[in-house]
């Protein structure tokens, strides 16, 4: 059995490397940042909410967080979490 890989029949115009979650464990760092920011701001957030944020955009995360926080709290949390990240 050969380990050789055939060359592509074309030259790609671009290549996308999606390392987030594969080579870089950004999920864990992100969740730690969110959690620490909440503690620093004195916010009580259930663990289930943190897990619901995984894989979502910042806008989607804000919608999820508005289920348990006021809009101003969400903005403060987002700003602090981003600074910590």
N, CA, C and O atoms as a Maestro MAE file, in Angstrom:
{
 s_m_m2io_version
 :::
 2.0.0
}

f_m_ct {
 s_m_title
 :::
 protein
 m_atom[340] {
  # First column is atom index #
  i_m_mmod_type
  r_m_x_coord
  r_m_y_coord
  r_m_z_coord
  i_m_residue_number
  s_m_chain_name
  s_m_pdb_residue_name
  s_m_pdb_atom_name
  i_m_atomic_number
  :::
  1 25 0.838 -1.172 0.000 1 A "UNK " " N  " 7
  2 3 0.000 0.000 0.000 1 A "UNK " " CA " 6
  3 2 0.883 1.236 0.000 1 A "UNK " " C  " 6
  4 15 1.793 1.353 0.821 1 A "UNK " " O  " 8
  5 25 0.621 2.143 -0.904 2 A "UNK " " N  " 7
  6 3 1.411 3.360 -1.045 2 A "UNK " " CA " 6
  7 2 0.761 4.515 -0.294 2 A "UNK " " C  " 6
  8 15 -0.463 4.620 -0.231 2 A "UNK " " O  " 8
  9 25 1.593 5.376 0.270 3 A "UNK " " N  " 7
  10 3 1.097 6.572 0.945 3 A "UNK " " CA " 6
  11 2 1.019 7.757 -0.006 3 A "UNK " " C  " 6
  12 15 0.652 8.859 0.403 3 A "UNK " " O  " 8
  13 25 1.356 7.541 -1.257 4 A "UNK " " N  " 7
  14 3 1.354 8.638 -2.225 4 A "UNK " " CA " 6
  15 2 -0.068 9.131 -2.475 4 A "UNK " " C  " 6
  16 15 -1.024 8.356 -2.487 4 A "UNK " " O  " 8
  17 25 -0.178 10.433 -2.672 5 A "UNK " " N  " 7
  18 3 -1.465 11.059 -2.967 5 A "UNK " " CA " 6
  19 2 -1.369 11.669 -4.352 5 A "UNK " " C  " 6
  20 15 -0.402 12.363 -4.667 5 A "UNK " " O  " 8
  21 25 -2.364 11.412 -5.171 6 A "UNK " " N  " 7
  22 3 -2.347 11.964 -6.525 6 A "UNK " " CA " 6
  23 2 -2.486 13.479 -6.494 6 A "UNK " " C  " 6
  24 15 -3.194 14.033 -5.652 6 A "UNK " " O  " 8
  25 25 -1.816 14.127 -7.402 7 A "UNK " " N  " 7
  26 3 -1.917 15.583 -7.528 7 A "UNK " " CA " 6
  27 2 -3.305 15.954 -8.039 7 A "UNK " " C  " 6
  28 15 -3.948 15.189 -8.757 7 A "UNK " " O  " 8
  29 25 -3.746 17.139 -7.653 8 A "UNK " " N  " 7
  30 3 -5.035 17.626 -8.152 8 A "UNK " " CA " 6
  31 2 -4.937 17.889 -9.647 8 A "UNK " " C  " 6
  32 15 -3.872 18.232 -10.159 8 A "UNK " " O  " 8
  33 25 -6.034 17.729 -10.325 9 A "UNK " " N  " 7
  34 3 -6.070 17.967 -11.770 9 A "UNK " " CA " 6
  35 2 -6.193 19.463 -12.080 9 A "UNK " " C  " 6
  36 15 -6.249 19.858 -13.244 9 A "UNK " " O  " 8
  37 25 -6.236 20.283 -11.043 10 A "UNK " " N  " 7
  38 3 -6.366 21.734 -11.211 10 A "UNK " " CA " 6
  39 2 -5.599 22.419 -10.092 10 A "UNK " " C  " 6
  40 15 -5.225 21.781 -9.108 10 A "UNK " " O  " 8
  41 25 -5.367 23.705 -10.240 11 A "UNK " " N  " 7
  42 3 -4.733 24.491 -9.192 11 A "UNK " " CA " 6
  43 2 -5.814 25.323 -8.515 11 A "UNK " " C  " 6
  44 15 -6.456 26.144 -9.170 11 A "UNK " " O  " 8
  45 25 -6.025 25.129 -7.228 12 A "UNK " " N  " 7
  46 3 -7.074 25.886 -6.546 12 A "UNK " " CA " 6
  47 2 -6.757 27.382 -6.520 12 A "UNK " " C  " 6
  48 15 -5.596 27.784 -6.441 12 A "UNK " " O  " 8
  49 25 -7.803 28.190 -6.588 13 A "UNK " " N  " 7
  50 3 -7.637 29.638 -6.483 13 A "UNK " " CA " 6
  51 2 -7.401 30.060 -5.039 13 A "UNK " " C  " 6
  52 15 -6.783 31.093 -4.777 13 A "UNK " " O  " 8
  53 25 -7.892 29.264 -4.114 14 A "UNK " " N  " 7
  54 3 -7.748 29.576 -2.692 14 A "UNK " " CA " 6
  55 2 -7.878 28.291 -1.885 14 A "UNK " " C  " 6
  56 15 -8.431 27.293 -2.348 14 A "UNK " " O  " 8
  57 25 -7.359 28.345 -0.679 15 A "UNK " " N  " 7
  58 3 -7.476 27.221 0.248 15 A "UNK " " CA " 6
  59 2 -7.908 27.788 1.590 15 A "UNK " " C  " 6
  60 15 -7.351 28.781 2.060 15 A "UNK " " O  " 8
  61 25 -8.885 27.166 2.196 16 A "UNK " " N  " 7
  62 3 -9.375 27.617 3.492 16 A "UNK " " CA " 6
  63 2 -8.929 26.615 4.550 16 A "UNK " " C  " 6
  64 15 -9.149 25.411 4.417 16 A "UNK " " O  " 8
  65 25 -8.305 27.128 5.590 17 A "UNK " " N  " 7
  66 3 -7.913 26.299 6.714 17 A "UNK " " CA " 6
  67 2 -8.836 26.605 7.881 17 A "UNK " " C  " 6
  68 15 -8.824 27.727 8.388 17 A "UNK " " O  " 8
  69 25 -9.618 25.660 8.312 18 A "UNK " " N  " 7
  70 3 -10.527 25.826 9.432 18 A "UNK " " CA " 6
  71 2 -9.901 25.139 10.636 18 A "UNK " " C  " 6
  72 15 -10.149 23.962 10.894 18 A "UNK " " O  " 8
  73 25 -9.078 25.896 11.376 19 A "UNK " " N  " 7
  74 3 -8.370 25.314 12.506 19 A "UNK " " CA " 6
  75 2 -9.162 25.445 13.800 19 A "UNK " " C  " 6
  76 15 -8.898 24.720 14.759 19 A "UNK " " O  " 8
  77 25 -10.124 26.352 13.841 20 A "UNK " " N  " 7
  78 3 -10.895 26.609 15.051 20 A "UNK " " CA " 6
  79 2 -11.694 25.371 15.431 20 A "UNK " " C  " 6
  80 15 -12.589 24.941 14.703 20 A "UNK " " O  " 8
  81 25 -11.360 24.818 16.563 21 A "UNK " " N  " 7
  82 3 -12.027 23.605 17.021 21 A "UNK " " CA " 6
  83 2 -11.313 22.337 16.592 21 A "UNK " " C  " 6
  84 15 -11.543 21.270 17.162 21 A "UNK " " O  " 8
  85 25 -10.461 22.442 15.604 22 A "UNK " " N  " 7
  86 3 -9.722 21.276 15.141 22 A "UNK " " CA " 6
  87 2 -8.299 21.300 15.685 22 A "UNK " " C  " 6
  88 15 -7.866 20.373 16.369 22 A "UNK " " O  " 8
  89 25 -7.585 22.369 15.372 23 A "UNK " " N  " 7
  90 3 -6.204 22.496 15.833 23 A "UNK " " CA " 6
  91 2 -6.096 23.426 17.045 23 A "UNK " " C  " 6
  92 15 -5.161 23.318 17.838 23 A "UNK " " O  " 8
  93 25 -7.053 24.330 17.178 24 A "UNK " " N  " 7
  94 3 -7.062 25.286 18.284 24 A "UNK " " CA " 6
  95 2 -8.322 25.051 19.111 24 A "UNK " " C  " 6
  96 15 -9.429 25.027 18.573 24 A "UNK " " O  " 8
  97 25 -8.156 24.883 20.392 25 A "UNK " " N  " 7
  98 3 -9.304 24.640 21.256 25 A "UNK " " CA " 6
  99 2 -9.876 25.973 21.716 25 A "UNK " " C  " 6
  100 15 -9.796 26.322 22.894 25 A "UNK " " O  " 8
  101 25 -10.449 26.706 20.783 26 A "UNK " " N  " 7
  102 3 -10.983 28.026 21.103 26 A "UNK " " CA " 6
  103 2 -12.254 27.934 21.940 26 A "UNK " " C  " 6
  104 15 -12.572 28.862 22.684 26 A "UNK " " O  " 8
  105 25 -12.982 26.831 21.828 27 A "UNK " " N  " 7
  106 3 -14.226 26.668 22.574 27 A "UNK " " CA " 6
  107 2 -13.975 26.756 24.074 27 A "UNK " " C  " 6
  108 15 -14.681 27.472 24.784 27 A "UNK " " O  " 8
  109 25 -12.990 26.043 24.546 28 A "UNK " " N  " 7
  110 3 -12.686 26.044 25.982 28 A "UNK " " CA " 6
  111 2 -12.244 27.434 26.451 28 A "UNK " " C  " 6
  112 15 -12.683 27.901 27.502 28 A "UNK " " O  " 8
  113 25 -11.387 28.089 25.684 29 A "UNK " " N  " 7
  114 3 -10.927 29.425 26.057 29 A "UNK " " CA " 6
  115 2 -12.087 30.419 26.037 29 A "UNK " " C  " 6
  116 15 -12.180 31.293 26.899 29 A "UNK " " O  " 8
  117 25 -12.951 30.282 25.067 30 A "UNK " " N  " 7
  118 3 -14.101 31.174 24.965 30 A "UNK " " CA " 6
  119 2 -15.042 30.989 26.152 30 A "UNK " " C  " 6
  120 15 -15.478 31.966 26.761 30 A "UNK " " O  " 8
  121 25 -15.352 29.749 26.477 31 A "UNK " " N  " 7
  122 3 -16.245 29.485 27.603 31 A "UNK " " CA " 6
  123 2 -15.645 29.970 28.922 31 A "UNK " " C  " 6
  124 15 -16.365 30.478 29.782 31 A "UNK " " O  " 8
  125 25 -14.348 29.818 29.081 32 A "UNK " " N  " 7
  126 3 -13.686 30.328 30.300 32 A "UNK " " CA " 6
  127 2 -13.786 31.840 30.373 32 A "UNK " " C  " 6
  128 15 -14.002 32.403 31.446 32 A "UNK " " O  " 8
  129 25 -13.628 32.502 29.224 33 A "UNK " " N  " 7
  130 3 -13.726 33.967 29.185 33 A "UNK " " CA " 6
  131 2 -15.131 34.425 29.556 33 A "UNK " " C  " 6
  132 15 -15.298 35.349 30.353 33 A "UNK " " O  " 8
  133 25 -16.149 33.771 28.973 34 A "UNK " " N  " 7
  134 3 -17.541 34.118 29.291 34 A "UNK " " CA " 6
  135 2 -17.798 33.917 30.787 34 A "UNK " " C  " 6
  136 15 -18.370 34.789 31.441 34 A "UNK " " O  " 8
  137 25 -17.383 32.788 31.320 35 A "UNK " " N  " 7
  138 3 -17.639 32.451 32.718 35 A "UNK " " CA " 6
  139 2 -16.934 33.422 33.662 35 A "UNK " " C  " 6
  140 15 -17.533 33.893 34.628 35 A "UNK " " O  " 8
  141 25 -15.683 33.717 33.390 36 A "UNK " " N  " 7
  142 3 -14.930 34.641 34.247 36 A "UNK " " CA " 6
  143 2 -15.534 36.038 34.184 36 A "UNK " " C  " 6
  144 15 -15.657 36.711 35.207 36 A "UNK " " O  " 8
  145 25 -15.908 36.473 32.993 37 A "UNK " " N  " 7
  146 3 -16.523 37.790 32.842 37 A "UNK " " CA " 6
  147 2 -17.807 37.876 33.657 37 A "UNK " " C  " 6
  148 15 -18.060 38.887 34.312 37 A "UNK " " O  " 8
  149 25 -18.611 36.832 33.621 38 A "UNK " " N  " 7
  150 3 -19.860 36.817 34.390 38 A "UNK " " CA " 6
  151 2 -19.581 36.919 35.884 38 A "UNK " " C  " 6
  152 15 -20.245 37.674 36.593 38 A "UNK " " O  " 8
  153 25 -18.593 36.155 36.363 39 A "UNK " " N  " 7
  154 3 -18.239 36.218 37.789 39 A "UNK " " CA " 6
  155 2 -17.790 37.616 38.171 39 A "UNK " " C  " 6
  156 15 -18.212 38.152 39.196 39 A "UNK " " O  " 8
  157 25 -16.926 38.212 37.339 40 A "UNK " " N  " 7
  158 3 -16.419 39.553 37.630 40 A "UNK " " CA " 6
  159 2 -17.544 40.587 37.672 40 A "UNK " " C  " 6
  160 15 -17.473 41.556 38.428 40 A "UNK " " O  " 8
  161 25 -18.581 40.379 36.859 41 A "UNK " " N  " 7
  162 3 -19.702 41.314 36.803 41 A "UNK " " CA " 6
  163 2 -20.806 40.961 37.793 41 A "UNK " " C  " 6
  164 15 -21.819 41.656 37.876 41 A "UNK " " O  " 8
  165 25 -20.608 39.876 38.544 42 A "UNK " " N  " 7
  166 3 -21.597 39.465 39.532 42 A "UNK " " CA " 6
  167 2 -22.869 38.897 38.924 42 A "UNK " " C  " 6
  168 15 -23.945 39.004 39.513 42 A "UNK " " O  " 8
  169 25 -22.747 38.295 37.750 43 A "UNK " " N  " 7
  170 3 -23.909 37.744 37.055 43 A "UNK " " CA " 6
  171 2 -24.031 36.250 37.315 43 A "UNK " " C  " 6
  172 15 -23.039 35.523 37.276 43 A "UNK " " O  " 8
  173 25 -25.237 35.803 37.578 44 A "UNK " " N  " 7
  174 3 -25.520 34.380 37.798 44 A "UNK " " CA " 6
  175 2 -26.042 33.791 36.491 44 A "UNK " " C  " 6
  176 15 -27.113 34.169 36.019 44 A "UNK " " O  " 8
  177 25 -25.286 32.868 35.912 45 A "UNK " " N  " 7
  178 3 -25.692 32.243 34.651 45 A "UNK " " CA " 6
  179 2 -25.534 30.734 34.790 45 A "UNK " " C  " 6
  180 15 -24.483 30.241 35.200 45 A "UNK " " O  " 8
  181 25 -26.580 30.019 34.446 46 A "UNK " " N  " 7
  182 3 -26.573 28.561 34.536 46 A "UNK " " CA " 6
  183 2 -25.599 27.975 33.514 46 A "UNK " " C  " 6
  184 15 -25.406 28.542 32.438 46 A "UNK " " O  " 8
  185 25 -24.989 26.838 33.854 47 A "UNK " " N  " 7
  186 3 -24.038 26.167 32.963 47 A "UNK " " CA " 6
  187 2 -24.655 25.836 31.604 47 A "UNK " " C  " 6
  188 15 -23.967 25.897 30.585 47 A "UNK " " O  " 8
  189 25 -25.930 25.492 31.577 48 A "UNK " " N  " 7
  190 3 -26.587 25.135 30.313 48 A "UNK " " CA " 6
  191 2 -26.552 26.288 29.308 48 A "UNK " " C  " 6
  192 15 -26.510 26.060 28.099 48 A "UNK " " O  " 8
  193 25 -26.570 27.513 29.805 49 A "UNK " " N  " 7
  194 3 -26.509 28.654 28.884 49 A "UNK " " CA " 6
  195 2 -25.146 28.750 28.209 49 A "UNK " " C  " 6
  196 15 -25.061 29.075 27.024 49 A "UNK " " O  " 8
  197 25 -24.077 28.470 28.957 50 A "UNK " " N  " 7
  198 3 -22.739 28.519 28.355 50 A "UNK " " CA " 6
  199 2 -22.641 27.526 27.210 50 A "UNK " " C  " 6
  200 15 -22.137 27.859 26.137 50 A "UNK " " O  " 8
  201 25 -23.115 26.324 27.429 51 A "UNK " " N  " 7
  202 3 -23.022 25.290 26.397 51 A "UNK " " CA " 6
  203 2 -23.862 25.635 25.176 51 A "UNK " " C  " 6
  204 15 -23.530 25.227 24.063 51 A "UNK " " O  " 8
  205 25 -24.928 26.371 25.366 52 A "UNK " " N  " 7
  206 3 -25.766 26.774 24.233 52 A "UNK " " CA " 6
  207 2 -25.073 27.811 23.353 52 A "UNK " " C  " 6
  208 15 -25.487 28.020 22.213 52 A "UNK " " O  " 8
  209 25 -24.028 28.464 23.859 53 A "UNK " " N  " 7
  210 3 -23.320 29.486 23.086 53 A "UNK " " CA " 6
  211 2 -22.342 28.886 22.076 53 A "UNK " " C  " 6
  212 15 -21.978 29.536 21.096 53 A "UNK " " O  " 8
  213 25 -21.924 27.656 22.317 54 A "UNK " " N  " 7
  214 3 -20.901 27.017 21.492 54 A "UNK " " CA " 6
  215 2 -21.344 26.923 20.037 54 A "UNK " " C  " 6
  216 15 -22.433 26.440 19.725 54 A "UNK " " O  " 8
  217 25 -20.471 27.398 19.161 55 A "UNK " " N  " 7
  218 3 -20.717 27.288 17.728 55 A "UNK " " CA " 6
  219 2 -21.578 28.381 17.140 55 A "UNK " " C  " 6
  220 15 -21.895 28.352 15.950 55 A "UNK " " O  " 8
  221 25 -21.965 29.357 17.966 56 A "UNK " " N  " 7
  222 3 -22.835 30.426 17.478 56 A "UNK " " CA " 6
  223 2 -22.064 31.730 17.314 56 A "UNK " " C  " 6
  224 15 -21.027 31.940 17.944 56 A "UNK " " O  " 8
  225 25 -22.581 32.586 16.471 57 A "UNK " " N  " 7
  226 3 -22.002 33.911 16.271 57 A "UNK " " CA " 6
  227 2 -22.240 34.769 17.514 57 A "UNK " " C  " 6
  228 15 -23.038 34.408 18.379 57 A "UNK " " O  " 8
  229 25 -21.550 35.898 17.598 58 A "UNK " " N  " 7
  230 3 -21.735 36.807 18.724 58 A "UNK " " CA " 6
  231 2 -23.183 37.285 18.793 58 A "UNK " " C  " 6
  232 15 -23.737 37.422 19.884 58 A "UNK " " O  " 8
  233 25 -23.799 37.539 17.646 59 A "UNK " " N  " 7
  234 3 -25.198 37.982 17.630 59 A "UNK " " CA " 6
  235 2 -26.124 36.909 18.196 59 A "UNK " " C  " 6
  236 15 -27.013 37.207 18.994 59 A "UNK " " O  " 8
  237 25 -25.914 35.673 17.785 60 A "UNK " " N  " 7
  238 3 -26.746 34.569 18.283 60 A "UNK " " CA " 6
  239 2 -26.530 34.369 19.782 60 A "UNK " " C  " 6
  240 15 -27.476 34.074 20.511 60 A "UNK " " O  " 8
  241 25 -25.290 34.528 20.243 61 A "UNK " " N  " 7
  242 3 -24.998 34.393 21.674 61 A "UNK " " CA " 6
  243 2 -25.739 35.460 22.474 61 A "UNK " " C  " 6
  244 15 -26.233 35.190 23.569 61 A "UNK " " O  " 8
  245 25 -25.814 36.663 21.928 62 A "UNK " " N  " 7
  246 3 -26.527 37.731 22.627 62 A "UNK " " CA " 6
  247 2 -28.011 37.396 22.777 62 A "UNK " " C  " 6
  248 15 -28.603 37.659 23.823 62 A "UNK " " O  " 8
  249 25 -28.603 36.823 21.749 63 A "UNK " " N  " 7
  250 3 -30.013 36.428 21.820 63 A "UNK " " CA " 6
  251 2 -30.206 35.385 22.920 63 A "UNK " " C  " 6
  252 15 -31.148 35.481 23.705 63 A "UNK " " O  " 8
  253 25 -29.331 34.403 22.980 64 A "UNK " " N  " 7
  254 3 -29.417 33.355 23.996 64 A "UNK " " CA " 6
  255 2 -29.264 33.953 25.393 64 A "UNK " " C  " 6
  256 15 -30.012 33.605 26.307 64 A "UNK " " O  " 8
  257 25 -28.296 34.851 25.556 65 A "UNK " " N  " 7
  258 3 -28.035 35.438 26.869 65 A "UNK " " CA " 6
  259 2 -29.161 36.361 27.330 65 A "UNK " " C  " 6
  260 15 -29.357 36.550 28.530 65 A "UNK " " O  " 8
  261 25 -29.902 36.937 26.380 66 A "UNK " " N  " 7
  262 3 -31.026 37.813 26.752 66 A "UNK " " CA " 6
  263 2 -32.168 37.028 27.396 66 A "UNK " " C  " 6
  264 15 -33.098 37.617 27.947 66 A "UNK " " O  " 8
  265 25 -32.095 35.707 27.327 67 A "UNK " " N  " 7
  266 3 -33.099 34.890 28.012 67 A "UNK " " CA " 6
  267 2 -32.949 34.985 29.525 67 A "UNK " " C  " 6
  268 15 -33.913 34.765 30.258 67 A "UNK " " O  " 8
  269 25 -31.736 35.315 30.003 68 A "UNK " " N  " 7
  270 3 -31.515 35.365 31.451 68 A "UNK " " CA " 6
  271 2 -30.882 36.677 31.919 68 A "UNK " " C  " 6
  272 15 -30.690 36.870 33.120 68 A "UNK " " O  " 8
  273 25 -30.557 37.576 30.996 69 A "UNK " " N  " 7
  274 3 -29.929 38.843 31.353 69 A "UNK " " CA " 6
  275 2 -30.600 40.011 30.645 69 A "UNK " " C  " 6
  276 15 -31.206 39.846 29.586 69 A "UNK " " O  " 8
  277 25 -30.484 41.185 31.237 70 A "UNK " " N  " 7
  278 3 -30.964 42.408 30.611 70 A "UNK " " CA " 6
  279 2 -30.003 42.792 29.485 70 A "UNK " " C  " 6
  280 15 -28.829 42.426 29.534 70 A "UNK " " O  " 8
  281 25 -30.482 43.528 28.465 71 A "UNK " " N  " 7
  282 3 -29.604 43.922 27.347 71 A "UNK " " CA " 6
  283 2 -28.305 44.607 27.768 71 A "UNK " " C  " 6
  284 15 -27.251 44.340 27.191 71 A "UNK " " O  " 8
  285 25 -28.373 45.489 28.769 72 A "UNK " " N  " 7
  286 3 -27.152 46.166 29.221 72 A "UNK " " CA " 6
  287 2 -26.168 45.175 29.846 72 A "UNK " " C  " 6
  288 15 -24.956 45.316 29.683 72 A "UNK " " O  " 8
  289 25 -26.684 44.185 30.555 73 A "UNK " " N  " 7
  290 3 -25.824 43.162 31.149 73 A "UNK " " CA " 6
  291 2 -25.169 42.320 30.063 73 A "UNK " " C  " 6
  292 15 -23.997 41.958 30.171 73 A "UNK " " O  " 8
  293 25 -25.928 42.010 29.020 74 A "UNK " " N  " 7
  294 3 -25.386 41.224 27.907 74 A "UNK " " CA " 6
  295 2 -24.236 41.983 27.251 74 A "UNK " " C  " 6
  296 15 -23.193 41.401 26.956 74 A "UNK " " O  " 8
  297 25 -24.427 43.279 27.024 75 A "UNK " " N  " 7
  298 3 -23.381 44.083 26.390 75 A "UNK " " CA " 6
  299 2 -22.136 44.163 27.261 75 A "UNK " " C  " 6
  300 15 -21.019 44.067 26.754 75 A "UNK " " O  " 8
  301 25 -22.316 44.339 28.571 76 A "UNK " " N  " 7
  302 3 -21.173 44.392 29.487 76 A "UNK " " CA " 6
  303 2 -20.449 43.043 29.512 76 A "UNK " " C  " 6
  304 15 -19.220 42.984 29.507 76 A "UNK " " O  " 8
  305 25 -21.229 41.968 29.539 77 A "UNK " " N  " 7
  306 3 -20.648 40.624 29.549 77 A "UNK " " CA " 6
  307 2 -19.866 40.364 28.269 77 A "UNK " " C  " 6
  308 15 -18.746 39.856 28.314 77 A "UNK " " O  " 8
  309 25 -20.447 40.707 27.142 78 A "UNK " " N  " 7
  310 3 -19.781 40.502 25.856 78 A "UNK " " CA " 6
  311 2 -18.469 41.288 25.787 78 A "UNK " " C  " 6
  312 15 -17.446 40.754 25.359 78 A "UNK " " O  " 8
  313 25 -18.501 42.536 26.201 79 A "UNK " " N  " 7
  314 3 -17.294 43.371 26.157 79 A "UNK " " CA " 6
  315 2 -16.198 42.797 27.050 79 A "UNK " " C  " 6
  316 15 -15.039 42.727 26.640 79 A "UNK " " O  " 8
  317 25 -16.555 42.386 28.268 80 A "UNK " " N  " 7
  318 3 -15.544 41.868 29.194 80 A "UNK " " CA " 6
  319 2 -15.020 40.514 28.718 80 A "UNK " " C  " 6
  320 15 -13.821 40.248 28.803 80 A "UNK " " O  " 8
  321 25 -15.913 39.659 28.219 81 A "UNK " " N  " 7
  322 3 -15.487 38.346 27.739 81 A "UNK " " CA " 6
  323 2 -14.531 38.491 26.567 81 A "UNK " " C  " 6
  324 15 -13.541 37.765 26.476 81 A "UNK " " O  " 8
  325 25 -14.823 39.427 25.672 82 A "UNK " " N  " 7
  326 3 -13.925 39.645 24.526 82 A "UNK " " CA " 6
  327 2 -12.575 40.152 24.979 82 A "UNK " " C  " 6
  328 15 -11.547 39.758 24.428 82 A "UNK " " O  " 8
  329 25 -12.563 41.028 25.984 83 A "UNK " " N  " 7
  330 3 -11.288 41.543 26.507 83 A "UNK " " CA " 6
  331 2 -10.476 40.412 27.148 83 A "UNK " " C  " 6
  332 15 -9.256 40.354 26.990 83 A "UNK " " O  " 8
  333 25 -11.145 39.528 27.861 84 A "UNK " " N  " 7
  334 3 -10.448 38.404 28.499 84 A "UNK " " CA " 6
  335 2 -9.948 37.389 27.483 84 A "UNK " " C  " 6
  336 15 -8.869 36.820 27.649 84 A "UNK " " O  " 8
  337 25 -10.732 37.161 26.426 85 A "UNK " " N  " 7
  338 3 -10.361 36.176 25.418 85 A "UNK " " CA " 6
  339 2 -9.072 36.569 24.736 85 A "UNK " " C  " 6
  340 15 -8.598 35.855 23.852 85 A "UNK " " O  " 8
  :::
 }
 m_bond[339] {
  # First column is bond index #
  i_m_from
  i_m_to
  i_m_order
  :::
  1 1 2 1
  2 2 3 1
  3 3 4 2
  4 3 5 1
  5 5 6 1
  6 6 7 1
  7 7 8 2
  8 7 9 1
  9 9 10 1
  10 10 11 1
  11 11 12 2
  12 11 13 1
  13 13 14 1
  14 14 15 1
  15 15 16 2
  16 15 17 1
  17 17 18 1
  18 18 19 1
  19 19 20 2
  20 19 21 1
  21 21 22 1
  22 22 23 1
  23 23 24 2
  24 23 25 1
  25 25 26 1
  26 26 27 1
  27 27 28 2
  28 27 29 1
  29 29 30 1
  30 30 31 1
  31 31 32 2
  32 31 33 1
  33 33 34 1
  34 34 35 1
  35 35 36 2
  36 35 37 1
  37 37 38 1
  38 38 39 1
  39 39 40 2
  40 39 41 1
  41 41 42 1
  42 42 43 1
  43 43 44 2
  44 43 45 1
  45 45 46 1
  46 46 47 1
  47 47 48 2
  48 47 49 1
  49 49 50 1
  50 50 51 1
  51 51 52 2
  52 51 53 1
  53 53 54 1
  54 54 55 1
  55 55 56 2
  56 55 57 1
  57 57 58 1
  58 58 59 1
  59 59 60 2
  60 59 61 1
  61 61 62 1
  62 62 63 1
  63 63 64 2
  64 63 65 1
  65 65 66 1
  66 66 67 1
  67 67 68 2
  68 67 69 1
  69 69 70 1
  70 70 71 1
  71 71 72 2
  72 71 73 1
  73 73 74 1
  74 74 75 1
  75 75 76 2
  76 75 77 1
  77 77 78 1
  78 78 79 1
  79 79 80 2
  80 79 81 1
  81 81 82 1
  82 82 83 1
  83 83 84 2
  84 83 85 1
  85 85 86 1
  86 86 87 1
  87 87 88 2
  88 87 89 1
  89 89 90 1
  90 90 91 1
  91 91 92 2
  92 91 93 1
  93 93 94 1
  94 94 95 1
  95 95 96 2
  96 95 97 1
  97 97 98 1
  98 98 99 1
  99 99 100 2
  100 99 101 1
  101 101 102 1
  102 102 103 1
  103 103 104 2
  104 103 105 1
  105 105 106 1
  106 106 107 1
  107 107 108 2
  108 107 109 1
  109 109 110 1
  110 110 111 1
  111 111 112 2
  112 111 113 1
  113 113 114 1
  114 114 115 1
  115 115 116 2
  116 115 117 1
  117 117 118 1
  118 118 119 1
  119 119 120 2
  120 119 121 1
  121 121 122 1
  122 122 123 1
  123 123 124 2
  124 123 125 1
  125 125 126 1
  126 126 127 1
  127 127 128 2
  128 127 129 1
  129 129 130 1
  130 130 131 1
  131 131 132 2
  132 131 133 1
  133 133 134 1
  134 134 135 1
  135 135 136 2
  136 135 137 1
  137 137 138 1
  138 138 139 1
  139 139 140 2
  140 139 141 1
  141 141 142 1
  142 142 143 1
  143 143 144 2
  144 143 145 1
  145 145 146 1
  146 146 147 1
  147 147 148 2
  148 147 149 1
  149 149 150 1
  150 150 151 1
  151 151 152 2
  152 151 153 1
  153 153 154 1
  154 154 155 1
  155 155 156 2
  156 155 157 1
  157 157 158 1
  158 158 159 1
  159 159 160 2
  160 159 161 1
  161 161 162 1
  162 162 163 1
  163 163 164 2
  164 163 165 1
  165 165 166 1
  166 166 167 1
  167 167 168 2
  168 167 169 1
  169 169 170 1
  170 170 171 1
  171 171 172 2
  172 171 173 1
  173 173 174 1
  174 174 175 1
  175 175 176 2
  176 175 177 1
  177 177 178 1
  178 178 179 1
  179 179 180 2
  180 179 181 1
  181 181 182 1
  182 182 183 1
  183 183 184 2
  184 183 185 1
  185 185 186 1
  186 186 187 1
  187 187 188 2
  188 187 189 1
  189 189 190 1
  190 190 191 1
  191 191 192 2
  192 191 193 1
  193 193 194 1
  194 194 195 1
  195 195 196 2
  196 195 197 1
  197 197 198 1
  198 198 199 1
  199 199 200 2
  200 199 201 1
  201 201 202 1
  202 202 203 1
  203 203 204 2
  204 203 205 1
  205 205 206 1
  206 206 207 1
  207 207 208 2
  208 207 209 1
  209 209 210 1
  210 210 211 1
  211 211 212 2
  212 211 213 1
  213 213 214 1
  214 214 215 1
  215 215 216 2
  216 215 217 1
  217 217 218 1
  218 218 219 1
  219 219 220 2
  220 219 221 1
  221 221 222 1
  222 222 223 1
  223 223 224 2
  224 223 225 1
  225 225 226 1
  226 226 227 1
  227 227 228 2
  228 227 229 1
  229 229 230 1
  230 230 231 1
  231 231 232 2
  232 231 233 1
  233 233 234 1
  234 234 235 1
  235 235 236 2
  236 235 237 1
  237 237 238 1
  238 238 239 1
  239 239 240 2
  240 239 241 1
  241 241 242 1
  242 242 243 1
  243 243 244 2
  244 243 245 1
  245 245 246 1
  246 246 247 1
  247 247 248 2
  248 247 249 1
  249 249 250 1
  250 250 251 1
  251 251 252 2
  252 251 253 1
  253 253 254 1
  254 254 255 1
  255 255 256 2
  256 255 257 1
  257 257 258 1
  258 258 259 1
  259 259 260 2
  260 259 261 1
  261 261 262 1
  262 262 263 1
  263 263 264 2
  264 263 265 1
  265 265 266 1
  266 266 267 1
  267 267 268 2
  268 267 269 1
  269 269 270 1
  270 270 271 1
  271 271 272 2
  272 271 273 1
  273 273 274 1
  274 274 275 1
  275 275 276 2
  276 275 277 1
  277 277 278 1
  278 278 279 1
  279 279 280 2
  280 279 281 1
  281 281 282 1
  282 282 283 1
  283 283 284 2
  284 283 285 1
  285 285 286 1
  286 286 287 1
  287 287 288 2
  288 287 289 1
  289 289 290 1
  290 290 291 1
  291 291 292 2
  292 291 293 1
  293 293 294 1
  294 294 295 1
  295 295 296 2
  296 295 297 1
  297 297 298 1
  298 298 299 1
  299 299 300 2
  300 299 301 1
  301 301 302 1
  302 302 303 1
  303 303 304 2
  304 303 305 1
  305 305 306 1
  306 306 307 1
  307 307 308 2
  308 307 309 1
  309 309 310 1
  310 310 311 1
  311 311 312 2
  312 311 313 1
  313 313 314 1
  314 314 315 1
  315 315 316 2
  316 315 317 1
  317 317 318 1
  318 318 319 1
  319 319 320 2
  320 319 321 1
  321 321 322 1
  322 322 323 1
  323 323 324 2
  324 323 325 1
  325 325 326 1
  326 326 327 1
  327 327 328 2
  328 327 329 1
  329 329 330 1
  330 330 331 1
  331 331 332 2
  332 331 333 1
  333 333 334 1
  334 334 335 1
  335 335 336 2
  336 335 337 1
  337 337 338 1
  338 338 339 1
  339 339 340 2
  :::
 }
}
